[in-house]
Amino acid sequence: MPDMSASLALTHLVPLAKEVDENKVTPGVLGFIVFAVMALAVWGLMKSMNRQLGRVDFTEEADPKAASSEQAGGPA
């Protein structure tokens, strides 16, 4: 039954899509500006992420609680 309602909706929307003139629908200058701003934001975020990951120290220190429990005679 859901497939029937989806196909019914598509049959009503297809004529509306054909009414749009393809020569008049363009993103224009505003679309370019929005895309350029998003590209610059992604570039800045990636640069910041690389800088933050460069500061990470991957050597893990020993857990003091685990060391004291091993010396005490095993797991608690």
C-alpha angles and dihedrals in degrees: 000000000000090000090057094054091047092052090046090053091048093051089055094046099046095071089050091054092051091055091066112095107231092208093060100047110086133145091233128187094316091057091051092049092049091048092048092050091050091049091051091048092052091047091051092048092050091049091050092047092052090050092050093046089051089060095053116109109212098192110108120218121223116263108247092211092054092049093051093048091051090052091047093060111281140310119347 
